[in-house]
Amino acid sequence: MKPPLWLAGELKTLSLENPLTLAGKYQHALGSSGMGLWELNQQQKTVILDQGLATVFEIENSNESIKLPLNDWYKRIHPDDLVAFRSIVEM
C-alpha cells in the first residue's frame, strides 16, 4: 500500500489506478484553500475570475468564470495595493 498524500486536509491515496496529475493536485489544493484565480485581458480591459474567486468576492455567478471590466476590479483591490497594481497592469 502506498503512503497517503495530504492535500490541504483532504486524504488521497495514490495508486496506479488513481494517479493525480500535477494539474489535479493543483485543482485539489486550490479548491481546498478557498481561493481562486484571475486573468487579466489588457486588450479588452477586463478581468476573468474563476468560480472560486467569484465566491471569495461574493459575486453571484452560475458559470465557471465571470468577466469584469477592469475598473470594477480596481474597486475590489485594497487601497494600499491599488497604486502598485495599476502601475503593473497599465504598463
C-alpha positions in Angstrom: 0.0 0.0 0.0 1.3 3.4 -0.9 1.5 6.1 1.7 -1.3 8.6 1.7 -0.9 12.1 0.3 -2.4 15.0 2.2 -3.7 17.9 0.1 -4.9 20.7 2.4 -6.8 18.5 4.7 -8.1 16.0 2.1 -6.7 12.5 2.3 -5.9 10.9 -1.1 -4.3 7.6 -1.6 -2.3 7.4 -4.8 -2.1 4.3 -6.8 -1.6 3.3 -10.4 -5.4 3.1 -10.7 -5.8 6.6 -9.2 -2.9 8.8 -10.2 -3.1 12.5 -9.6 -1.6 14.7 -12.3 0.1 17.9 -11.4 -3.0 19.7 -12.7 -5.2 17.5 -10.5 -3.1 18.2 -7.4 -3.2 21.9 -8.2 -7.0 21.8 -8.5 -7.3 20.0 -5.2 -5.0 22.5 -3.4 -6.8 25.5 -4.9 -10.2 24.1 -4.1 -9.3 23.3 -0.6 -7.7 26.7 0.0 -11.0 28.6 -0.6 -9.1 30.8 -3.1 -9.3 31.3 -6.8 -7.6 32.6 -10.0 -8.0 35.7 -12.1 -6.7 36.5 -15.5 -6.1 40.0 -17.0 -7.0 40.8 -20.6 -5.2 44.0 -21.2 -6.6 44.5 -24.7 -10.2 44.2 -23.6 -9.5 45.9 -20.2 -11.3 43.0 -18.4 -10.5 40.6 -15.7 -11.8 37.0 -15.7 -12.4 35.4 -12.3 -12.9 31.7 -11.8 -15.8 30.5 -9.6 -13.5 30.2 -6.6 -12.5 33.9 -6.7 -16.1 35.0 -7.5 -17.1 33.3 -4.3 -14.3 35.0 -2.3 -15.5 38.4 -3.6 -19.2 37.4 -3.1 -20.1 37.8 -6.7 -23.2 35.9 -7.7 -22.2 33.7 -10.6 -23.6 30.4 -12.0 -20.9 30.0 -14.7 -17.4 28.6 -14.3 -15.9 32.1 -14.7 -17.1 35.7 -14.8 -15.7 38.6 -16.8 -15.5 42.0 -15.1 -14.5 45.4 -16.5 -11.0 46.4 -15.2 -12.5 49.4 -13.5 -14.8 47.2 -11.5 -11.8 45.0 -10.5 -9.9 48.1 -9.3 -12.8 48.8 -6.8 -12.2 45.4 -5.2 -8.4 46.0 -4.6 -7.3 47.3 -1.2 -6.4 51.0 -1.4 -2.9 50.3 -0.1 -2.3 48.0 -3.1 -4.1 49.9 -5.8 -1.3 52.2 -7.0 1.2 49.4 -7.3 -1.3 47.1 -9.0 -2.3 49.8 -11.5 1.3 50.6 -12.4 1.9 47.0 -13.3 -1.4 46.5 -15.2 -1.1 49.7 -17.1 2.5 49.2 -18.3 
